[in-house]
Amino acid sequence: MNTEFIQLKDVVKQFNKNLVLDGVNVSIPEGKITGIIGASGEGKSTVLKMIIGFYRPTRGDVMYLKRNVADDLYNINRTFGFATEDGSFYDSLTVLENLHHFGRLYKIKGTALKARAKELLGFVGLEKAENTKAQNLSVGMKKRLDLACSMMHNPKVLIMDEPTADLDPLLRAQILSLIKNINKKGTTVILTTQLLEEMDEICDQIAILCNKKIIEEGDPGKIKAKYNAADLNEVFHKIFFKGERGNKVHRARRRKVSKLRQDKVVPPITEEQEEQEMENIKEVDEIKEAIDQEVHEEETPDENIMENEEEMA
Amino acid sequence: MRNFLSCIQKDLRIIGRSRFSAFVALIIPLVVVLLVTIAFNSNKLHGVQVGVYSESYSPITNNIIKGFEDKSFTSVKEKSMEDCTNSVREGKNHICVVFPPELSSDGTNNTVQFYVDNSQINIAYALIDDVKTEISTASSAISLDLVNDLINRIQQAKKTLEEQKTSITAAAVGISSISESAGRAEDSIPNTARVITLLNDAKSSASELSDSGDIQAKLDDAINEAKKIDSSFNSTSSSIKSLKNESVLVQAKLDNLGGSLNGILQDLNSVKVTEAKKIVDPITPEIKPVVDESKSWNFLLPTLLVLMVLFGGTVLASIMASREKRGRAYFRNFITPTSDFTFLMAMYVSSLLILTLQFVLMFAGLTIATNAPVLNILGSASAILFISATAFIFLGLCIGHFFKSEEVVILVSLSAVSLMIFFSGIIVPIESILGQYQQFVAYNPVVIASNLLHRAILFQAPIKDLIPGLAILAGTVVVFFVFAFTARKATKRYI
């Protein structure tokens, strides 16, 4: 296994005056499922889009097989697939037309194109909807169509940005199962999600993005042990929920999860469980203070987090 | 190539599946043709309101006003000159015509004043031309009366001269006759000297005779009498000679006069134009149009085609580029191994195909609606349309890629189109633009395409004559392509 399959070295990304990533270092192993955890607006999607070459780092390097992605974009485009959070396809085209169109852009021809499209339709379970316009698909079907589009060229690396967002538990389970199946075929998967249970369930490795840096990277079990946490949710709380900033993040997260629960996207929890969660938060404050002292980082208001909170509110 | 064709196929599908887009692409050309052929199916101005004012309306003035109404103009008699001019300022009337009081044929004060709104340049001059035509007709009528009178008088003089010439000839003949008669009278006077000689001889003979005293006395008396008669005859003969000489002189003068009259008559006869209308308008302007102006759409066709290419190409391509850029598929397109050049060219070909479809429909509509010989103009016109469409599509793609929101893209593309139209002579004559700017306007693709289409469609200019213009147009294609490609590369949308 190539542990330096994809590497980000001291990557800094700045959009105008807005510093999003500040010295990100991470290695993504080949053939594994790697999850990137971070609060909303921390820059997870930016990391993913830099890996595929859509964004160029302000400083630092993004390497694929020890070659700079920016210098090897054509090869990256042929090798990588990307499933976006909102879906990236043509609403006016049917499912099959979308697959054919993007297949042709990947230079797949004739019968191979048709066969691959049929195979993927079966794989993502959209056979019956092949002649349905994308705009008429349900949210889950759109996710699956986007996944199929991103896999038309049988990529070696599949990047997925929030693949289970806005899906009900059943659909989430289906998508997670698909991701596992894709990975079993040898495809390296890199993904982000807000639902950390999923990370726990499928990821071989996680990287935690906090304050514009990767602060933890490695096997989920080891990270949980390091934070003395039962699951990744607890790790997340211990890292992020600190002080007023932490409370804001927590409130935003609570609102989002609450809405998901109302919509029956995630299962409801009991009042006892909720109280326990709040207790955990108090403990997290103390742990986070210790971590902050270790890394000697100055706590500053994060514009991105504020913006996202406002949006969610 | 497959991905290029796939992009075109995708663009056309997206356009086709949007009912509104399909409606715009298919129906609008037909509607345009219908509206143009119906609206411009004559060469007159319509709905023109003419304000008129005169202190007192003479029959001639009323005739002119009636002439306006015969031309489908609406004439409004205003109460004062101020009302009349204000009506133009307020837009109630298109033009104000102020006639002098009692406009008459004596021509003392026949100045007619026009008041027009010069800001409406195109219609102002057309109105002046139209209204002037009516005034000119009346003016010609007055001139005609005046010259007719003059001609009549000359004819009368000619007639009198003809009559006088006959009298003079008759007088000359009479005098000649007198002269002859005097000559004959002179000749008929007997030679009395011979009688006197004979009488003297008789007296000499009688003196030799005796007792001839009485005979001699009588002969003396006879001689004396004969001498008296001789003297009298001499005197008469002298008078007749004098008369004869004088009559010869008079005759010579009459001949001279007759010659002069002949000269005058010859001069008068040499005037071949004896019709007053021809004297009033010695050079009759007969305007033969170089194109068939019976239907305005015919000579509007080049402009119409340019406008369709301009709007269709620029606006359609800019919206297509903007939607592609704003669309959710933008990201996936970006991460596929397909070059920007391929995407740009695919959008260009898609726009071109839609424009071509519009033109096919429009030409078909024209053929059906007007029996226009469309096939005759397709050759060189299609080359011009192709190159100009290419230029405008790349301009649209440039705008579509450069600006972020679709609203701004539409606004900018419409502004660009309006600007090019404004500086093209379609709305304002290019000649009214200051000289230093005219050279820039000459490179406006709309101006070039419009001129080329005029020459190709209306004058059937061969393609080789159009090559210089086409080369400039091709130059603008290159410029717009470079801008469009640069805009696409430089303005990547960060999602």
Interface residues (C-beta under 8 A of the other chain):
Chain A: F15 K49 I52 G53 F54 Y55 Y74 N77 R78 F80 F82 T84 D86 G87 S88 F89 Y90 D91 S92 L93 E97 H100 H101 F102 R104 L105 Y106 K107 K109 K133 C149 S150
Chain B: R2 N3 L5 S6 C7 Q9 K10 R13 I14 R17 S18 G327 R328 A329 Y330 F331 R332 N333 F334 I335 T336 P337 T338 Y494 I495
